[in-house]
Amino acid sequence: MIKFAWFGSSILSAYWNGAATYYRGLIRALHARGHAVTFYEPDILDRQKHRDLHNPPWVRSVVYAPNPAAVNARAGGGPVR
């Protein structure tokens, strides 16, 4: 199993987010092959109010404040390896 950290616009909401369908398909395929994905998404554009996916079993989602300090803290305080 490989553990992936994925930063993107949103996995939980397709609101103003055409990439959501691509993220979902790729991450579901990774999960089906036994891998684990944590998806990090910024709390922007009211996407959290317009979620169309709730707690999917194939991805762990982490929503963070949209600022550099929050991104660094979520990434473990250093470079992602």
C-alpha positions in Angstrom: 0.0 0.0 0.0 1.2 3.5 -0.9 -0.1 6.5 1.1 -0.8 9.6 -1.0 -1.2 13.2 0.1 -3.2 15.0 -2.5 -3.7 18.8 -2.5 -6.5 20.0 -4.8 -9.5 22.3 -5.0 -12.1 20.0 -3.5 -13.0 16.3 -3.5 -16.2 16.9 -1.5 -17.8 19.5 -3.7 -18.2 19.9 -7.5 -19.4 23.5 -6.9 -17.2 25.7 -9.1 -14.9 22.8 -9.4 -14.9 20.8 -12.7 -11.8 18.9 -11.5 -13.8 17.1 -8.8 -15.0 14.3 -11.1 -11.4 13.6 -12.2 -10.1 13.6 -8.6 -12.9 11.3 -7.5 -12.3 8.8 -10.3 -8.5 8.7 -9.9 -8.7 8.4 -6.1 -11.4 5.7 -6.2 -9.2 3.7 -8.6 -6.2 4.1 -6.2 -8.3 3.0 -3.3 -9.5 0.0 -5.3 -5.9 -1.0 -5.8 -5.3 -0.9 -2.0 -3.7 2.5 -1.7 -4.7 5.2 0.8 -5.3 8.9 -0.1 -5.6 11.9 2.1 -7.1 14.8 0.1 -6.3 18.3 1.4 -8.6 21.0 0.3 -8.8 24.7 1.1 -12.0 26.2 2.6 -12.8 28.6 -0.2 -15.6 29.7 -2.5 -18.3 28.3 -0.2 -17.6 24.8 -1.4 -18.1 23.3 2.1 -21.7 24.7 2.0 -22.3 23.0 -1.3 -20.9 19.5 -0.7 -22.4 16.8 -2.9 -20.2 14.1 -1.4 -20.2 13.3 2.3 -17.6 11.1 4.1 -16.7 8.8 1.2 -15.0 5.6 2.5 -12.4 5.7 -0.2 -10.6 8.9 0.8 -9.8 10.9 3.9 -10.5 14.6 3.4 -8.9 17.4 5.4 -10.2 20.9 4.9 -7.8 23.8 5.9 -7.9 27.6 6.1 -6.6 29.1 2.8 -3.3 30.6 4.0 0.3 29.5 3.8 0.7 28.8 7.5 -2.3 26.4 7.4 -0.9 24.6 4.3 2.5 24.2 6.0 0.9 22.9 9.2 -1.2 20.3 7.3 1.8 19.2 5.3 3.6 18.4 8.5 5.6 21.6 8.9 8.1 20.7 6.2 8.5 19.3 2.7 6.3 16.5 1.7 8.4 13.4 0.7 
